[in-house]
Amino acid sequence: MNEQAPVRKNTFLDKLLFRLSIVASLCLLLSHLASYVSPRTIWWLAMFGLGFGSFAVINLSFLLYWILRRSRRLLLPLLTLLLTGNKLLGIYEIRMSGSALPPHALQVMTFNVRLFDLYNWYHNDETRKQIFAMLKKESPDIVCFQEYFTSESKDYDYNNKDTLKKILECSYSHLYYSLSLHEGKDHWGLATYSRYPIINKQVVLFDSSRRKAFIYSDVVAGSDTFRIMNVHLESIGFKSQDYRFLEKLGEEDQEEVTGAVNIARRLKRAFVRRSQQAELLHSEIEHSPYPVILCGDFNDTPSSYTYRTVTEGMKDAFRESGSGSGRTYIGIFQSFRIDYILHDASLQSTGYRRVNEKLSDHYPLSCRIVLTDKSTAAPTPPASY
């Protein structure tokens, strides 16, 4: 006579964990939905998008638990992960072998330099020199800087404009100053440096204040012409008191309601503004007469409406040839990937990597954009640009 396997009883813990598993699955689905709904419609949904990676890990943990328990409840986290799994590759890439670097390629870099440590956040006067040393070592053909700073003042040596041209051996540059102070000698903004000729350069304003814009530079390399877009989308704009609130969350002396309201207000404003900027940026990409290479700090994750809007019809260099964790931010939210190199679907990128040097609150990113076989010509002599 065959003995029947004993029926596994549902313990109180199992019942509790299943309820929590339902909540985790719902959160992951909402975070997935966040990329399809504009923050101007439902702004708070974007907050779930920020937590996509964490929600995915929690669901994976529940899946493993139910597998060990041999419970059919594993279907809930399994189906949720399958529905949202494509976005996981935007956070973490598994690649068995590195891609070969072709001989005809542009090395492109993007880097939010945080003003070259102008205000000495890292208490290290050598940071700027270390940035220059890294750039000289990497020797990119094209590099896009966000939070760029240069000064023509003779009171202190911060003429980054001229120094970078020498270090990078770049004859061409496109600089946009969103802010100039001290009799127009100190400048903040965006900068693109190129070893190849820039035949056209433009500034596209996000708003009438002239403080928010992106720049594009049409670059000729051999027989190819590319449009290099350099962008820094709306930041959350946390104040020092907001960071203190987040660091001391849960302590008794915290005014938690006031702190939470302030943070929610800043998040909402940033989400909404970024959605508008992303839509304008996408429109400019669609109307470009040349293939686009887009570099920048999006201040948003791969599970966001911003990312989905901008990347429509584009390829993500990290997805094409990156591996491991894609995180690019070194600040308080250290698991976030918010910096990107994107390119036209007609182009191929390879050799994507993060330069693991902590010289800013962002890591530098680098990849190679493959050229046609004919594009082997050296840069032409400098023009008046």
N, C-alpha and C positions, 0 to 999 in steps of 0.2 A: 504493500500500500504506500503510495507516494505521499510524502509529507508536504503540506503547503507552506510556502515561505510566510513567516510572520508578518502581519500588517504593521507597517511603521506608523506609530501614532504621532499625531500632530501635537507637539509640545506647545506650551505657552510661548516659548521663545520663537518657535517656528511661525506661529500666528502673528507675533509682533513683528518679526523680520519680514514677513510677507507684506504686511501693511507698509512697512518702510520701503520695501522693494517697489511697491506700487507708486509711492511718492517719488522715489528715485527715477523710475521710468518716466513718469509724468514730467519731471524736471528736465530730463534729457530730451524728451520730445519737444518741450517748450524751447529749449536752447537751440534745437535744430530748426524750429519754426522761426526763430529770431532772425535768421538770415534772409527770410522771404518776406518779412513784414517791415515796412519802413517805420523807424522810430517816430516819425511825425504822425503815424496812425496809432500805434501802441508803444510808447516810449519804454515802459518798464519791461517789455519783452526782451529788449536788448540786454538787460542785466542778466537774464538767464543765459544769453549767448556767451557772456564772459565766463560763465562757469561750465562750459561744455566739457572741457577736459576732465574736470573734477567729477561731474555727473557720470561721464563715461567710465571712469575708474570705479566709481561706486557700483554702477550696474554690473561691471565685470566681476567685482567682488561677490555680488549677490549671485551671479551666474555660477561661479565656482562653488559657492556654498550649497546651492540647490543641486548641483551635480554630485557633490559629496554626499548630500542627503538623499540622492536618488529620487528626487521629487519632480513631478511634472511642472512644478512652479518655475523651473528653469526656463520654460518657454517665454515667460514675461520679459526678463532681461535679455534673453537671446534674441527675440524678435525686435526689441527696442534697439539693441546694438546693431542688428542687421539693417534696420531702417536708417540708422544714422551713421553707419560705419564709414561711409566715404569721407566724411568730415574728419574722422580720426587721422587720416593720412595727411591732412593739412597741419597736424600737430606733431605727429611722429611718423617718420618714414623708415621702413626696413628695406635695406638694399644689401644684397649679398656681395656685390663686388662694385668697385668704383668704375666710373665710365672713363674711357680713354679721352685724352685731351687732344683735339684736332689741331693741326698746325696752323690753320687759318681761322683765327678766332680773336675776338675782342675781349680783353679782361675788363669786366665792369664791376664797380664797387659802389656800395651805398653805405653811408655812415652818418648817424646823428652824433655830432662831435661835442654837443653840449657846450658850445662857445669856446671850445679848446680849453676847458677848465678855467675860464677867465676869472671866476670868483673862488677858485681854489676849493671846490666842494670836497675833493678827496684829500685835502691838506697835503698836497704834493705839488711843489712848484715845478717838478720835472714832467708832469703829465703832458704838457704841450710838446716838449721835446720827444717824449716817447711816442706820441701820435705821429709826429713827423718821421721818426725812425721806422715805425710800422709801415707808413705809406711808402717810404723809400724802398723798404724790403719787398712789399707787395707789388709795387710798380704797376698800378692799374693803367690801362689805356684811357679809361673814362671813369671818373669818380664823381658821385653826387653827394653833397654835404647838406644836411639839415642842421638847424640851429648854428649856422655859420656866423663867425665874427671876424672882422678885420678892422684895423685902426690905422689912420694916417698920422696920428699924433706922434710928435717927437718926444713926448714926456715918458713914454714907455714903449718897449719893443714888442708890438703886437700886429705888425704888418703881415698878416697871414696871406694876403692876396699875392704879394710878390714872392714870399718864402715858398709857398706851395707850388707856384709855377716852376721855380728852380728845382725843388725836390722831386716833383712829379715829372719834370721835363715836358710839361704841357704848354704848348704855345698858345692854346685857345682856352678861353673861359667865358662863362655866362654867369654873371652875378646879379642877384636881385636883393636889394636892401629894403626890407619892410619897415625898418626903423633906423634913423640916423640921428645921432646926438652930438653934443659938444662941437658946435659949429660945423656939423656935417663931416666930422673926422672919424667918428666911431659908428660902425655899421653892423646891423644884425640882419640875417635873412637866409637865403638859399644860394648855393653855388654849385656849378657844374664845370669841371675841368676836363679837357680833352687833348689828346695827342694828335687827333685828327681834325681837319678843318671844320669849323662851325660856319655854315653858310647862311643860317637864319636863326634868330633867337627871339622869343616872345615871352611876355608875361601875361598870364590869364588870371584876372581877379575873381576871387570867390564872392566878394562883396565890395561895396563902394567905399569902404574905409581904407582901402589900399594896404591894410595890414595882413590880409590873408589872400594868398595867391599861390599858383604853381608856375613853374617855368618850363619851357621846352626849347631844345636846341637841335637843329637839324645838322647831323654830322655825316660827312662823306668819308668812307673808308674804302679805298680802292674803287671798285665799281658799284659799291653799295651805298645807299643813303638811308640813315635811320633817324627817327625822331626820339631823342632822349628826353623823357619827362622826369622832372624832379619835384617831389611834392612832400609837404608836411601838413597832414590833415589836423583838424581841430583837436587839441589836447583837452583833457578833463579840467586842467587848471586848478588842481588841488593847492590849497594854501598850507602853510606850515602847521596851522591848528588842525587841519584835516588829517595830515599825516600823524600828528600826535594822537588824535582820536583813534585812528586805526591801530596804532601801535599799542595803545593802552586799553583796547576794547575789553570790556568786562570788569575793569577796575571800578571800585566803588565811587571814587571821586569824579567819575566821568558824567558829563551832562549828555547822556546818550541820545535823548530825543532831539536836542538841538544839533548835535554832531551828525546824526543820521539824516536829518532834514537837509542840512547844508550839503552833505555828500550827494544825496539823491538829487538835489537841485542842480549841482554841477554835472552830474552824470547825464541827467535829462538834456541839459543844454548842449553838452558835447555830442551825445548821440544824435540829436536832431540836426545840429550843424554839420556833422560828418556825413549824414545821409544826403544832405543837399549838395555838399562838396563832391561826394562820390558820384552823384548823378551828373553833375557838370563835367567832372573829370572823364567819366565814361563817354559822354557825348563828344568831347574833344578827341578822345581816342578813336572813336568811330569815324570821325571826319578827317583824320590825319591822312595826308597823301602818301606817307611813308610808313613802313613797319615801325611800331612803337616799342621802345624799351622803357619801362616805367620803374623808377627807383624811388623809395621813400619810406617815411615813417607814417603809417596809417593811423597809429594810436588805436588800433582795433584788431581783433583776432580773426582767424580764418572762419569762425562760426558766426561772423557778423554780417549785417545787411551791407555795410560798407564794402567788405571784402567781396561778397558775392556780386555786388553791382559793378565794381571796378574790374573784376577778373572775367566778366562775361566776354567770351571770345578771345581771352588771353590765356597764356600759360604761366604757371608759377614755377620759377627756377628751382625752388626747394622741392616741389613735387616732381620735377623732371629729373633731378640728379642729386638731391640732398639725401642725407641719412641721419638717423637718430633724432634727438629732440630738436625741434625747430625754434626753441625760445630765443628771442633776441633782446629782451629787456632785462636789465640788471637791477631795476629799482625794487620797490616794495612788492610788486606783483611779478615775481621772478619766473613764473612759468609761462608767461605770455609771449607769443610771436606776433609782433606788431610792425616789424620792418620787413620790406619785401623787395625782391627784384622780379618783375613780371615782364613778359615779352609777347609780341605778336605770335599768333598760332602758326604763322608761316615760318618762324625762326626756330632754331634749335639751341638749347642751352645745355651746358655740361659743366662738370667740375664745381658745382655749387658747394660752398662751405662757409662756415662762420669762423671769423678770426677770433680765437678765444683769448683776447687780451682785454682786460677791464680798464679801458681808457676813458670811458664815458658811462652814462647809464644805459647805453645801447651797445651791442656788439656790432662791429663792421661785418658786412656781408659781401661775398665775392662770387662771381661765376664767369664762365666764358660763353659768349654768344658766337655761334658758328657763322663764318662768312662763306661766300661762294669761293670756289677755287681761284677765280680771277681776282679776288680781293686781297692781293698780296702786296700791293703798292705801299711804299712807305708814306708817312704823312708829308704833305706838301709844305714848302716853307711858310712861315707865319705871314699872315696878311695883316691888314690894319686892325682886325678884330683883336 
